[in-house]
Amino acid sequence: MSLCVASAGVIKTLAVAAFTLAWTHSIEKTEWQEDWRVTPQGLELIAARVKGSGAGMEPAPEARLVNGWFQWRVTRPPQRELMLGNSGMAGEWRLCAHERCWTLSQILGHAAGAYPTTMRSCK
């Protein structure tokens, strides 16, 4: 399986079976990360972690504080696609895999800007 990332008419295919989606909350300026797996059924959210709480970014009730991060497991059905917006207020979404991270602009080869980005599993 691979991950397809699409925005403003550009589609990129990434050879990843799993990835971390990271961003900075626009109000709290706090780091948030989610671990995803690419499956034939779609994108499966496995775990989430956040460096703090407040303004709509509260950790799950079962979260545990580990090395400064509130961390928890997520159990929900795979998502057919993931739609990412960009407020322009907190920097870019970052995708991490194979021990490296890239902004969406780096992946797409153009400024992500206000364009929505869609992510989905692809063959």
C-alpha positions as CSV (number, residue, x, y, z in Angstrom):
1,M,0.0,0.0,0.0
2,S,1.0,3.6,-0.5
3,L,-0.3,7.0,0.6
4,C,-1.7,9.4,-2.0
5,V,-1.6,13.1,-1.1
6,A,-3.6,15.4,-3.4
7,S,-3.9,19.2,-3.4
8,A,-4.6,21.8,-6.1
9,G,-4.5,19.3,-8.9
10,V,-1.3,17.7,-7.8
11,I,-1.2,14.1,-6.6
12,K,1.9,12.5,-5.0
13,T,2.3,8.9,-4.1
14,L,4.4,8.1,-1.0
15,A,5.7,4.5,-0.4
16,V,4.7,4.4,3.3
17,A,2.8,1.8,5.3
18,A,2.5,4.1,8.3
19,F,3.1,7.7,9.0
20,T,2.8,10.4,11.7
21,L,0.8,13.5,11.0
22,A,2.0,16.5,13.1
23,W,0.9,20.1,13.4
24,T,0.9,23.0,15.8
25,H,-2.4,24.1,17.2
26,S,-3.3,27.6,15.9
27,I,-4.5,29.1,19.2
28,E,-2.5,27.2,21.8
29,K,0.7,26.9,19.7
30,T,1.0,23.4,21.1
31,E,2.3,20.3,19.2
32,W,-0.1,17.6,18.2
33,Q,0.7,14.2,16.6
34,E,-1.3,11.3,15.2
35,D,0.0,7.9,14.1
36,W,-1.7,6.5,11.1
37,R,-1.5,3.2,9.2
38,V,-2.2,2.8,5.5
39,T,-4.5,-0.2,4.9
40,P,-6.6,-1.5,2.0
41,Q,-9.7,-0.4,4.0
42,G,-8.4,3.2,4.3
43,L,-6.3,5.2,6.8
44,E,-6.4,3.9,10.3
45,L,-5.7,6.2,13.2
46,I,-3.7,4.2,15.8
47,A,-2.6,6.7,18.4
48,A,-2.5,10.4,19.3
49,R,-0.5,12.6,21.5
50,V,-0.4,16.3,22.5
51,K,2.0,18.4,24.5
52,G,-0.7,20.2,26.4
53,S,-4.4,21.0,26.5
54,G,-6.9,23.8,26.0
55,A,-8.9,25.5,23.3
56,G,-10.5,22.4,21.8
57,M,-7.5,20.1,22.0
58,E,-8.1,18.2,25.2
59,P,-6.4,14.8,25.6
60,A,-8.7,11.8,25.6
61,P,-9.9,10.7,29.1
62,E,-7.6,7.6,29.0
63,A,-4.5,9.6,28.0
64,R,-1.3,9.1,30.0
65,L,1.5,11.6,30.4
66,V,4.7,10.1,29.0
67,N,7.9,12.2,28.5
68,G,5.8,15.5,28.4
69,W,3.2,14.2,26.0
70,F,-0.4,13.1,26.8
71,Q,-0.6,9.9,24.8
72,W,-3.5,7.5,24.0
73,R,-4.6,4.7,21.7
74,V,-7.4,5.3,19.2
75,T,-9.9,2.7,18.1
76,R,-12.1,3.7,15.2
77,P,-12.8,2.3,11.8
78,P,-10.4,3.2,9.0
79,Q,-11.2,6.5,7.2
80,R,-11.7,6.4,3.4
81,E,-9.9,9.7,3.2
82,L,-8.5,12.4,5.4
83,M,-9.1,16.1,4.4
84,L,-6.7,18.6,5.8
85,G,-7.3,22.4,5.8
86,N,-4.8,25.1,6.3
87,S,-5.7,28.1,8.4
88,G,-2.3,29.8,7.8
89,M,-2.2,30.6,11.5
90,A,0.0,27.8,12.8
91,G,2.4,26.7,10.1
92,E,2.1,23.7,8.0
93,W,1.0,20.1,8.5
94,R,4.0,17.8,8.6
95,L,4.1,14.2,7.6
96,C,6.7,12.0,9.2
97,A,7.8,8.5,8.0
98,H,11.1,6.6,7.8
99,E,12.6,8.8,10.5
100,R,12.1,12.0,8.4
101,C,9.5,14.7,8.3
102,W,8.3,16.9,5.4
103,T,5.8,19.8,5.2
104,L,2.9,19.3,2.8
105,S,4.5,22.0,0.6
106,Q,7.7,19.9,0.3
107,I,5.7,16.8,-0.5
108,L,3.5,18.5,-3.1
109,G,6.2,20.6,-4.7
110,H,4.1,23.8,-4.3
111,A,2.9,26.0,-1.4
112,A,0.0,24.3,0.3
113,G,-1.5,27.7,1.0
114,A,-5.2,27.8,1.5
115,Y,-5.8,24.7,-0.7
116,P,-7.3,21.7,1.1
117,T,-5.2,18.5,1.0
118,T,-6.7,15.0,0.7
119,M,-4.9,11.9,1.9
120,R,-6.0,8.3,1.1
121,S,-4.5,4.9,0.7
122,C,-3.7,4.0,-2.9
123,K,-2.2,1.1,-4.8
